[in-house]
């Protein structure tokens, strides 16, 4: 699955990943390869990029939106820092 994480200032992440865990408005959810199309609002919390099943990167995010379409996940954030 291709993942892109974007803020108004820069592109934080771009690459092929195993999955991504995100803080939704109603709770944490995960997107893996071949996920159904989805658009969702994101809340404040921890976004975890699963580069492989055992290797990951964490980002602390403010809020934003995610779109999943055709095995590509695009995350648009108001603000984020690598944890």
C-alpha positions as CSV (number, residue, x, y, z in Angstrom):
1,X,0.0,0.0,0.0
2,X,1.3,3.5,-0.8
3,X,1.1,6.0,2.0
4,X,1.5,9.8,1.8
5,X,1.4,12.0,4.9
6,X,1.1,15.7,4.1
7,X,1.0,19.0,6.1
8,X,0.6,22.5,4.7
9,X,4.3,23.0,5.2
10,X,5.8,19.7,3.8
11,X,5.5,16.1,2.9
12,X,6.2,14.1,6.1
13,X,6.2,10.6,4.6
14,X,5.9,8.9,1.3
15,X,6.4,5.2,0.6
16,X,5.2,1.7,0.4
17,X,4.0,0.4,3.8
18,X,2.4,-2.6,5.5
19,X,-0.3,-0.5,7.1
20,X,-1.1,2.6,9.2
21,X,-2.9,3.1,12.6
22,X,-4.7,6.4,13.1
23,X,-6.7,8.2,15.8
24,X,-10.2,8.7,14.3
25,X,-12.8,10.9,15.9
26,X,-14.5,7.9,17.5
27,X,-11.4,5.9,18.2
28,X,-8.3,4.2,16.8
29,X,-8.5,2.4,13.5
30,X,-6.1,0.7,11.1
31,X,-5.8,0.6,7.3
32,X,-4.0,-2.3,5.6
33,X,-3.4,-3.3,2.0
34,X,-6.5,-3.5,-0.3
35,X,-8.7,-1.6,2.3
36,X,-12.1,-0.5,1.1
37,X,-12.4,3.1,0.0
38,X,-12.7,5.4,2.9
39,X,-12.7,9.1,3.9
40,X,-12.5,9.9,7.6
41,X,-11.7,12.8,10.0
42,X,-8.8,12.3,12.3
43,X,-8.5,13.5,15.9
44,X,-5.5,14.5,18.0
45,X,-3.2,11.6,18.9
46,X,-0.6,9.1,17.7
47,X,-0.3,8.0,14.0
48,X,1.7,4.8,13.6
49,X,3.2,4.0,10.2
50,X,3.8,0.2,10.0
51,X,6.6,0.1,7.4
52,X,6.8,-3.7,7.9
53,X,5.1,-6.0,10.4
54,X,7.9,-5.3,13.0
55,X,9.3,-1.8,12.0
56,X,7.3,1.4,12.5
57,X,7.4,5.2,12.8
58,X,5.3,7.3,15.2
59,X,3.9,10.8,14.6
60,X,2.0,13.0,17.0
61,X,-0.8,14.7,15.1
62,X,-3.2,17.5,15.8
63,X,-6.1,16.8,13.4
64,X,-6.8,16.1,9.8
65,X,-8.4,13.8,7.2
66,X,-7.5,10.5,5.6
67,X,-8.6,9.2,2.2
68,X,-8.1,5.5,1.1
69,X,-8.6,4.8,-2.6
70,X,-7.1,2.2,-5.0
71,X,-4.6,0.9,-2.4
72,X,-3.3,4.4,-1.7
73,X,-3.7,6.2,1.6
74,X,-3.4,9.9,1.7
75,X,-3.3,11.6,5.1
76,X,-3.8,15.4,5.3
77,X,-2.8,16.9,8.6
78,X,-3.0,20.4,10.2
79,X,0.2,19.7,12.2
80,X,2.4,16.8,13.0
81,X,5.8,16.0,14.6
82,X,7.8,12.7,14.5
83,X,7.8,11.1,17.9
